[in-house]
């Protein structure tokens, strides 16, 4: 598993990336090279339509296993610090005394509270002004409320003053630190719908609206903080950085640039534009904080495509495809007449914001036409978000892509053609872990890419442009025909 077992390095940084499908641990040296790597898969469970859960103990075991793999053959004394990035909107409830989970990990993809959260629609403007977010069941607040309402063990722990709950990051910090530290960073706290972007703390009005007790939530601290110590091989390694997966990915190439859009394409696709030290509001996109240190914050506006990798998983299941991963690159290069796909997998995210949008194909075709149509729907949704991000004062000059689906040349080239922007893909796909490692070290140091990536330059693609035009018209029509009560 290791790229350079046994080699001598002055200082090593352990970056842990707990994602939707796997836990990864990467060991970086000071020049940004990966010298150790581990990965352990994590299963998701869907007990009901719209519900997505994971076993908290399985998540803990997977993180431990990935760390062991990454550190195999390394000199532990050279590991000077560790950092953690997690799925931002996933939540867990656990017992304060023992650290034992009282709920599953309720994934960011989960939409079980869609009907409940609709009652807060009249407060949408105030919620967005405070949090930078839309009212959505994907975020943590309504899930925490659901746990209090529906899980007896959570209610009992709350009554006894023994309840801890919050973002998945806070649970993992609690479980892995020797001190059982109960903290949360800004990026993860901001995805609960309970965090005030200006105050950088829990918002009393939001806590009241959702009926969530502040005493059970972790303390809000900076991205860089003394979170505690991880006991690794009998040695205490300081945990110095905690953040969200997408927030960390923004720093994979060093300090984020305002003229760039950062697009990370995994289970979902996330489009971020840095906007400086103050939050910037956008009526159709999210405002978020990606980093805080010594009282200074770094903010972005962000678009979200819920159905990226999850949409391909959906079409693979719907069509009974066993070899989609092997065939997709070939199909993207050769298919000339894909089917249009209106992509509401996991809910229709930015800039449309429809939690229960029904996915559908427009027209007919075989598996390859439909699979390519799903990929193009991801590209089209990203392009819609890129256009919205042009509201940032700095001009948009290029796009950086990362994440598992960025490996598809056909996706990257289509994105360049539709957006009319050059798209850059780095060789190292693990942008989240690389960003964590950068934040762990001295930010003034050089952080070069070990190997140059690939540029995709925009080209004239009339058939794709026409499909995009037809897709936009079909999407507008579908949104107009939705029932007014939705």
C-alpha positions in Angstrom: 0.0 0.0 0.0 3.0 2.4 0.5 4.7 4.3 -2.2 8.0 4.7 -0.4 8.2 2.3 2.6 11.3 2.6 4.6 12.5 5.9 3.1 13.7 8.6 5.5 11.6 11.8 5.7 12.1 14.7 8.1 8.4 15.3 9.0 5.3 13.4 7.9 1.7 14.5 8.1 -1.2 12.0 8.5 -4.3 13.0 6.6 -7.5 11.1 7.2 -10.4 11.4 4.8 -13.6 9.7 6.0 -15.9 9.6 2.9 -19.3 8.2 1.9 -17.8 5.0 0.4 -14.5 4.6 2.2 -12.1 5.8 4.8 -8.7 6.8 3.5 -5.5 7.7 5.3 -2.6 9.2 3.4 0.9 10.0 4.7 2.5 13.1 3.1 6.0 14.4 3.4 6.8 18.1 3.6 7.0 18.4 -0.2 3.5 17.1 -0.8 4.5 13.5 -1.9 2.4 10.6 -0.7 4.6 8.1 1.1 1.9 5.9 2.6 -1.6 5.1 1.7 -4.5 3.1 3.1 -8.1 2.6 2.2 -11.0 0.7 3.8 -14.5 0.6 2.3 -17.6 1.5 4.3 -21.1 0.2 3.5 -24.3 2.3 3.3 -27.7 1.0 4.2 -31.0 2.2 2.8 -33.7 0.8 5.1 -36.4 2.9 3.4 -36.7 5.0 0.3 -34.8 8.3 0.9 -33.0 7.0 4.0 -29.2 6.5 3.9 -27.4 5.3 7.0 -24.0 3.9 8.0 -22.9 1.9 11.1 -20.8 4.3 13.3 -18.7 1.4 14.6 -18.0 0.3 11.1 -16.9 3.8 10.3 -14.6 3.9 13.3 -13.1 0.5 12.3 -12.5 1.6 8.8 -10.6 4.7 9.9 -8.4 2.6 12.1 -7.7 0.1 9.4 -6.8 2.8 6.8 -4.4 4.4 9.3 -2.7 1.1 10.0 -2.2 0.5 6.3 -0.8 4.0 5.7 1.7 3.8 8.5 2.9 0.2 7.8 6.7 0.3 7.5 7.0 4.0 8.4 9.0 5.5 11.3 6.2 6.7 13.6 8.5 9.2 15.3 8.4 11.2 12.1 4.6 11.6 12.1 4.3 15.1 13.6 0.6 15.9 13.2 -2.7 14.5 12.0 -5.8 16.0 10.4 -9.3 14.8 9.7 -11.8 15.6 7.0 -15.3 14.1 6.9 -18.7 14.1 5.1 -20.0 17.5 6.2 -23.8 17.0 6.7 -23.8 13.5 8.1 -24.7 13.3 11.8 -24.4 10.9 14.8 -25.8 10.7 18.3 -23.7 9.1 21.1 -23.5 8.7 24.8 -21.3 11.2 26.6 -19.8 8.9 29.1 -19.0 5.8 27.0 -18.8 7.3 23.5 -21.1 4.5 22.3 -23.4 5.5 19.4 -27.1 5.9 20.0 -28.0 6.4 16.4 -26.7 5.3 13.0 -24.7 7.8 11.0 -27.5 9.5 9.1 -25.8 10.4 5.8 -25.8 13.8 4.1 -27.7 12.1 1.3 -30.6 11.2 3.6 -34.0 12.9 3.0 -36.2 11.4 5.7 -37.1 14.8 7.2 -38.3 16.3 3.9 -41.9 16.6 5.0 -41.0 17.8 8.5 -38.7 20.6 7.4 -41.4 22.1 5.1 -43.1 23.7 8.1 -40.2 26.1 8.4 -40.5 27.4 4.8 -41.8 30.8 6.0 -38.4 31.3 7.8 -36.4 30.4 4.7 -35.1 34.0 4.2 -33.9 34.4 7.8 -32.4 30.9 7.8 -30.4 31.6 4.7 -29.3 35.0 6.0 -27.9 33.4 9.2 -26.5 30.1 7.7 -25.9 30.8 4.0 -27.9 27.6 3.3 -31.2 26.7 1.9 -33.7 24.9 4.1 -33.0 21.3 3.2 -33.3 17.8 4.7 -29.8 17.1 3.6 -28.3 19.2 6.4 -28.0 18.2 10.0 -30.5 20.1 12.1 -33.7 18.3 11.1 -31.9 14.9 11.4 -30.9 15.7 14.9 -34.5 16.7 15.7 -35.6 13.4 14.1 -33.3 11.4 16.4 -34.8 13.2 19.5 -38.3 12.5 18.3 -37.9 8.9 17.2 -35.0 7.2 19.0 -35.8 6.2 22.6 -32.1 5.8 23.5 -31.4 9.4 22.3 -34.4 10.8 24.3 -33.3 8.9 27.4 -29.7 10.2 27.2 -31.0 13.7 26.7 -33.2 13.4 29.8 -30.2 12.2 31.8 -27.9 14.9 30.5 -25.7 12.2 28.9 -26.3 13.0 25.2 -23.8 14.2 22.7 -24.7 14.7 19.1 -23.5 16.6 16.0 -21.6 16.3 12.8 -19.8 13.0 12.1 -16.5 14.9 12.5 -17.3 15.6 16.2 -18.1 12.0 16.9 -14.8 10.8 15.3 -12.8 13.4 17.2 -14.5 12.3 20.5 -13.8 8.6 19.8 -10.2 8.9 18.5 -8.7 11.5 20.8 -7.3 10.3 24.1 -9.0 13.3 25.8 -12.5 12.5 24.3 -12.5 16.0 23.0 -16.0 17.4 22.1 -15.3 20.0 19.4 -16.5 20.9 16.0 -14.8 22.9 13.2 -16.5 25.7 11.2 -16.9 23.8 7.9 -18.8 20.9 9.6 -20.7 23.1 12.0 -21.9 25.3 9.1 -23.6 22.3 7.5 -26.0 21.8 10.3 -28.4 24.7 9.7 -27.7 25.7 13.3 -24.5 27.7 12.8 -24.3 31.5 12.3 -21.8 32.4 9.6 -21.1 35.9 11.0 -20.9 34.9 14.7 -19.2 31.6 13.9 -21.1 29.9 16.6 -24.4 28.1 17.3 -27.3 30.4 16.6 -29.9 30.7 19.5 -32.8 31.4 17.1 -32.0 28.5 14.9 -31.6 26.2 17.9 -35.1 27.2 19.0 -36.6 26.8 15.6 -35.4 23.2 15.2 -35.8 22.3 18.9 -32.2 21.2 19.3 -30.5 21.5 22.8 -27.3 23.5 22.6 -25.9 21.6 25.7 -25.7 18.4 23.6 -23.8 20.0 20.7 -20.0 20.2 20.5 -18.1 23.4 21.2 -17.3 25.4 18.0 -13.6 26.0 17.5 -11.2 26.9 14.6 -10.1 24.7 11.8 -6.6 24.7 13.2 -6.9 23.9 16.9 -5.5 21.6 19.6 -8.2 19.0 19.2 -6.4 16.4 21.3 -4.1 13.5 20.6 -4.5 10.3 18.6 -2.8 7.3 20.1 -0.9 5.6 17.2 1.4 2.7 17.9 1.7 3.7 21.5 2.7 7.3 20.5 0.5 10.4 20.9 0.1 12.3 17.6 -1.5 15.8 17.9 -4.8 16.2 15.9 -4.3 19.8 14.7 -6.8 20.2 11.8 -10.5 19.1 11.4 -12.6 20.2 8.5 -15.1 19.0 5.9 -14.2 16.9 2.8 -15.1 19.6 0.2 -13.5 22.3 2.3 -10.2 20.4 2.5 -10.2 19.7 -1.3 -10.1 23.4 -1.9 -6.6 23.5 -0.4 -5.1 20.6 -2.3 -3.1 22.9 -4.5 -2.2 25.4 -1.8 -3.9 28.7 -1.1 -7.2 28.9 -3.1 -7.4 31.3 -6.0 -10.3 33.6 -6.5 -10.2 33.3 -10.3 -10.7 29.5 -10.2 -13.7 27.3 -9.6 -13.0 24.2 -7.7 -15.1 21.2 -8.7 -14.9 18.0 -6.6 -16.9 15.2 -8.2 -17.5 12.1 -6.0 -20.8 10.8 -4.7 -22.0 14.4 -5.3 -20.4 17.2 -7.1 -19.5 20.4 -5.3 -18.6 23.7 -7.0 -16.7 26.3 -4.9 -15.6 29.8 -5.6 -13.4 31.5 -3.0 -14.8 35.0 -2.1 -12.4 36.2 0.7 -12.6 36.9 4.4 -16.3 37.8 4.5 -19.3 35.7 3.5 -20.9 36.6 0.2 -24.6 36.0 -0.4 -26.1 34.5 -3.5 -29.8 33.9 -4.0 -29.4 30.5 -5.7 -26.2 29.2 -4.2 -24.8 28.5 -0.8 -22.5 30.6 1.3 -20.0 28.7 3.4 -16.9 28.9 5.5 -14.0 26.6 4.5 -11.3 27.6 7.0 -10.7 29.6 10.2 -7.5 30.3 12.0 -6.7 33.0 14.6 -10.1 34.6 14.2 -9.8 35.0 10.4 -12.2 33.1 8.2 -12.1 32.1 4.5 -15.4 31.9 2.7 -16.8 30.5 -0.5 -20.0 30.4 -2.5 -20.9 26.9 -3.4 -23.1 24.9 -5.7 -24.2 21.3 -5.0 -25.1 18.5 -7.5 -26.5 15.7 -5.4 -26.5 13.1 -8.1 -23.0 12.5 -9.4 -21.4 9.2 -8.5 -24.7 8.3 -6.8 -26.5 8.9 -10.1 -24.2 6.5 -11.9 -24.8 3.9 -9.1 -28.6 4.5 -9.6 -28.4 3.9 -13.4 -26.2 0.9 -13.0 -28.8 -0.6 -10.6 -31.8 0.4 -12.8 -30.3 -1.1 -16.0 -28.6 -4.1 -14.4 -25.1 -3.1 -15.6 -22.3 -5.1 -14.1 -19.4 -3.5 -15.9 -20.2 0.2 -16.0 -16.9 1.3 -14.6 -15.0 -0.6 -17.3 -17.3 0.6 -20.2 -18.0 4.2 -19.3 -14.8 5.7 -20.7 -15.3 3.9 -24.0 -18.9 4.9 -24.2 -18.2 8.5 -23.5 -15.6 8.5 -26.4 -17.9 6.8 -28.9 -21.5 7.5 -28.2 -23.0 10.2 -30.5 -26.7 10.2 -29.5 -27.1 9.9 -25.7 -30.4 10.2 -24.1 -31.2 13.4 -22.1 -31.5 12.8 -18.3 -33.2 15.1 -15.8 -31.1 14.3 -12.8 -32.8 14.4 -9.4 -30.9 11.5 -7.8 -30.6 12.4 -4.1 -32.8 15.5 -4.7 -32.2 18.4 -7.2 -29.6 20.7 -5.7 -28.2 24.0 -6.8 -29.3 26.2 -8.4 -32.9 24.7 -8.5 -33.3 23.3 -5.0 -36.1 20.7 -5.3 -35.7 18.0 -2.7 -38.2 15.5 -4.3 -37.5 16.0 -8.0 -38.3 12.8 -10.0 -35.5 11.7 -12.2 -36.4 10.8 -15.8 -35.0 10.1 -19.2 -36.2 12.2 -22.1 -36.4 9.9 -25.2 -35.4 6.3 -25.5 -32.2 4.4 -25.9 -30.1 1.5 -24.7 -27.8 1.2 -21.7 -24.9 3.0 -23.2 -27.1 6.0 -24.4 -28.6 6.3 -21.0 -25.3 5.9 -19.1 -23.7 8.6 -21.2 -26.8 10.7 -20.7 -26.4 10.5 -16.9 -22.8 11.7 -17.2 -23.9 14.6 -19.4 -26.5 15.5 -16.8 -23.8 15.9 -14.2 -21.8 18.1 -16.6 -24.9 20.2 -17.4 -25.7 20.7 -13.7 -22.1 21.7 -12.9 -22.2 24.1 -15.9 -25.4 25.7 -14.4 -23.6 26.2 -11.1 -20.4 27.6 -12.8 -22.5 30.2 -14.5 -24.1 31.2 -11.2 -20.7 31.6 -9.5 -19.7 34.3 -11.9 -21.4 36.6 -9.4 -18.1 36.6 -7.5 -16.2 39.8 -8.2 -13.1 38.2 -9.5 -13.3 36.9 -13.1 -13.7 33.1 -13.6 -10.7 32.0 -15.6 -10.4 28.2 -15.2 -11.7 25.1 -13.4 -9.9 22.6 -11.3 -11.5 19.2 -11.0 -10.9 16.4 -8.5 -12.6 13.4 -7.1 -13.3 9.9 -8.4 -15.4 10.9 -11.5 -12.7 13.4 -12.6 -10.8 10.4 -14.0 -13.2 10.4 -16.9 -11.7 12.2 -19.8 -15.0 12.4 -21.5 -16.6 14.2 -18.6 -13.7 16.7 -18.2 -13.7 17.5 -22.0 -17.5 18.0 -22.0 -17.2 20.3 -19.1 -14.6 22.4 -20.9 -16.7 22.5 -24.1 -19.9 23.5 -22.3 -18.4 26.0 -19.9 -15.9 27.5 -22.4 -13.3 27.3 -19.7 -10.1 25.4 -19.5 -10.4 22.5 -17.1 -7.3 21.2 -15.1 -7.1 17.7 -13.6 -4.2 16.9 -11.3 -2.7 13.5 -11.2 -3.3 12.9 -7.5 -7.1 12.4 -7.2 -7.1 12.4 -3.4 -7.7 16.2 -3.2 -9.3 16.0 0.3 -6.4 14.3 1.9 -3.9 16.5 0.1 -5.7 19.6 1.3 -5.7 18.3 4.9 -1.9 17.8 4.7 -1.4 21.3 3.3 -3.3 22.8 6.2 -1.3 20.8 8.7 2.0 22.3 7.6 3.5 25.8 7.2 1.2 27.6 4.7 4.1 29.7 3.4 6.0 26.6 2.2 6.0 25.5 -1.4 3.4 22.8 -2.1 4.2 21.6 -5.6 2.4 18.8 -7.4 4.6 15.8 -7.6 3.6 15.4 -11.3 1.9 17.7 -13.7 -1.7 17.1 -14.5 -3.8 17.4 -17.7 -5.4 20.4 -19.2 -8.7 20.0 -21.2 -9.2 23.0 -23.5 -12.6 24.1 -24.7 -13.5 23.0 -28.2 -16.5 23.6 -30.5 -19.0 20.8 -29.9 -22.2 21.7 -31.6 -24.1 18.4 -30.9 -23.2 18.7 -27.1 -24.3 22.4 -27.1 -27.6 21.4 -28.7 -28.2 18.7 -26.2 -27.5 21.2 -23.4 -30.0 23.6 -24.9 -32.7 20.8 -25.1 -31.8 19.7 -21.5 -32.3 23.2 -20.1 -35.6 23.5 -21.9 -36.8 20.1 -20.6 -35.7 21.0 -17.1 -37.6 24.3 -17.1 -40.7 22.5 -18.4 -40.4 19.8 -15.7 -40.1 22.4 -13.0 -43.1 24.4 -14.2 -45.3 21.2 -14.2 -44.5 20.4 -10.6 -47.5 20.4 -8.3 -47.9 23.8 -6.5 -48.0 22.0 -3.1 -44.5 20.4 -3.6 
